[in-house]
Amino acid sequence: MIDQLFQAMVVSEEPGEVFTREIREKHLSELPDYDVLIDVRYSSLNYKDALSASGNKGVTRRYPHTPGVDVAGVVAESRSDKFKPGDQVIVTGYDLGTKIPGGFGQFIRVPAEWIVPLPPAMTLFQGMIYGTAGFTAAQSVLKIIDHGVNPADGKILVSGATGGVGSISVAILAKLGYQVAAVTGKSEEQPLLKTLGASQILSRQEATDTTGRMLLREKWAAVIDTVGGDILATAIKTTRYGGIVTCCGNVASPALNISVYPFILRGVTLSGIDSASCSYATRQRIWSKLASEWQIDQLQKLATIVDLPNLSQEIDKMLKGKTKGRIVVRLKNTLTSKICS
């Protein structure tokens, strides 16, 4: 392919640890020399992307950089026997958007081993409504099922329920017949949560214990926690005997102030969810389920579409906790050389 120009968000570090975002023209030759070149049609905005786009060195060490840990697109060139030009594909996780240029650019180059074929029953747009958030939600649900928790065993608590992982978790669990208690700090979003299938809605205050007790009354058969901190600690202390708590986020806090009692007296399991480096077999299994028996009927209601030039303001909103559902980034028809911030 000719060394054509394409559009990408570039985050740069200025003197004094100031970070700026700009939509720039880049050359294909600037991309890393991996096996497969992908024409990106959609990406999505995740909290990790927002951190990378704001200069968080725990996520991205080297700048200038193009974030975006999710991509749905079409293979443009391939040196791999696994993929050919025209194949529709998904890439999530690994080092995409953290160490190498990611989905906030119209093209990426990645190793073939990172790429999953788009399931036949799924569109590229749907793939990015799910994205890493939907993939993480499905991983969490799978952990609960594999742990042996059935719908008849009791309610499942989901924290951060209006966020990407939380809202998709609520919808998948409800579709599978589980009763879901959803925790949110956005009372105005209760109608959305009820539409997704939540049978009970709790405020953050109701889901946070302030007594300091090491164990609390058993409530939940399982928990999907997306925020960490005190809500996670309270969830563990209120999980029923033999239950499981999955953990995938730390937006509230990375600290976990809790005793060992829920684990040694109630046999509670705390299971961390890592979507970036999980096995290829797991990826195929989860994407297959999201395209079939776990497909969300209300998926479209979770999506807000933004074009690349308008992405920076959505990043700022996410960092302030002002977004809901899934932000899908459309990578075509962007403007050139537009300063974002």
Secondary structure, DSSP 8 states (H G I E B T S, - for coil): ----EEEEEEEEEETTTEEEEEEEEEEGGGS---SEEEEEEEEEE-HHHHHHHTT-TTT--SSSB---SEEEEEEEEESSTT--TT-EEEEESTTBTTTB--SSBSEEEE-GGGEEE--TT--HHHHHHHHHHHHHHHHHHHHHHHTT--GGG--EEESSTTSHHHHHHHHHHHHTT--EEEE-S-GGGHHHHHHHT-SEEE-TTTT---S--S-----EEEEEESSBHHHHHHHHHTEEEEEEEEE---SSBS-----SHHHHHS--EEEE---SS--HHHHHHHHHHHTTTT--TTGGGGEEEEEGGGHHHHHHHHHTT---SEEEEE-SS--SS-B--
